Amino acid sequence: MRTLGKVVVGIGLLVVALGLANAIRTKDVPPSLASPPAATRDAGADRAAPGDRATASPSGSATAATPAREKIVVAFKLDRDITSGHYLGERWVSPATFAFAQPGKQYTTYAKLQKVGDDGTTIDLSGDWSTSDPKMIAISRDEPGQVTIVVREPGEAQLVASAGGQRKVLQVRATRHPDAMEVAFVQSPPVQ
C-alpha cells in the first residue's frame, strides 16, 4: 500500500511538473512562478548577462554582441512505470534534484548530457562521464550520448559529466533500505 501511495504521489508531481514546464515554455505563467526572486537567484552562474545577447541596431539589423551562453544539464529518463499508463512515451527530465527509490539492492537509471539554449531547446551531447567512487557507482555507455548509471552501494560520491569545455558535477547520495535503494542526484551549476 505504501508503494502505491508513492506511485500516486510521483505521478501527481510529474503531472504538475510537466504542466508547469509547458506553461513556462508557452510563457503562460506569472513571472513570480517562472523565475525565483532576485534575492534567491544565483547572480548569473547559469544565465547569460543581459548584455550577452545579440541586439538590434537602429537600422533594424542584428548586431553580434557577445554570444549568449548556453548551459549543460544532465537529463534522467523517467521510469516507464510512471509514464506508460499516461501516454507520455519516453520522458527525460533535468531537475536540480532527481530522487527516486527502486526495489532491490541496487538502483539503475539512464542519463544523458544536454546543451540547453536560451529558448529552452535541448541538444543531446556525447560527453565524458566519471565517478569519484567506481565501487559505489558503475557507468556504462548504451546508445550514443546515453549512459546507464548503477548505484551499487549506499554512501555519497560525485558523478562528473563533461562536454564542450563545460562540466556538470552531481552529488550522489544513496541509502539502502531493507527492500529498496533510495538515491538522490543533485546537480550543481555548470563549471567552465
Secondary structure as the mmCIF struct_conf table of DSSP 4:
data_model
#
loop_
_struct_conf.conf_type_id
_struct_conf.id
_struct_conf.beg_label_comp_id
_struct_conf.beg_label_asym_id
_struct_conf.beg_label_seq_id
_struct_conf.end_label_comp_id
_struct_conf.end_label_asym_id
_struct_conf.end_label_seq_id
HELX_RH_AL_P HELX_RH_AL_P1 ARG A 2 ARG A 25
TURN_TY1_P TURN_TY1_P1 THR A 26 LYS A 27
BEND BEND1 VAL A 29 VAL A 29
HELX_RH_AL_P HELX_RH_AL_P2 PRO A 31 ALA A 34
BEND BEND2 SER A 35 SER A 35
TURN_TY1_P TURN_TY1_P2 ALA A 38 THR A 40
BEND BEND3 ARG A 41 ARG A 41
BEND BEND4 ALA A 43 ARG A 47
HELX_RH_3T_P HELX_RH_3T_P1 PRO A 50 ASP A 52
BEND BEND5 ARG A 53 ARG A 53
STRN STRN1 THR A 55 ALA A 56
TURN_TY1_P TURN_TY1_P3 PRO A 58 SER A 59
BEND BEND6 GLY A 60 GLY A 60
STRN STRN2 ALA A 62 THR A 63
BEND BEND7 THR A 66 THR A 66
HELX_LH_PP_P HELX_LH_PP_P1 PRO A 67 GLU A 70
STRN STRN3 LYS A 71 LYS A 77
HELX_LH_PP_P HELX_LH_PP_P2 LEU A 78 ASP A 79
HELX_RH_AL_P HELX_RH_AL_P3 ARG A 80 THR A 83
HELX_RH_3T_P HELX_RH_3T_P2 SER A 84 HIS A 86
TURN_TY1_P TURN_TY1_P4 TYR A 87 TYR A 87
BEND BEND8 GLU A 90 GLU A 90
STRN STRN4 TRP A 92 VAL A 93
BEND BEND9 ALA A 96 ALA A 96
STRN STRN5 THR A 97 PRO A 103
BEND BEND10 GLY A 104 GLN A 106
STRN STRN6 TYR A 107 VAL A 116
TURN_TY1_P TURN_TY1_P5 ASP A 118 ASP A 119
BEND BEND11 GLY A 120 GLY A 120
STRN STRN7 THR A 122 LEU A 125
STRN STRN8 ASP A 128 THR A 131
BEND BEND12 SER A 132 SER A 132
TURN_TY1_P TURN_TY1_P6 PRO A 134 MET A 136
STRN STRN9 ILE A 137 ARG A 141
BEND BEND13 GLU A 143 GLU A 143
TURN_TY1_P TURN_TY1_P7 PRO A 144 GLY A 145
STRN STRN10 GLN A 146 VAL A 151
BEND BEND14 GLU A 153 PRO A 154
STRN STRN11 GLY A 155 ALA A 163
TURN_TY1_P TURN_TY1_P8 GLY A 164 GLY A 165
STRN STRN12 GLN A 166 HIS A 177
TURN_TY1_P TURN_TY1_P9 PRO A 178 ASP A 179
STRN STRN13 ALA A 180 GLN A 187
HELX_LH_PP_P HELX_LH_PP_P3 SER A 188 PRO A 190
STRN STRN14 VAL A 191 VAL A 191
#
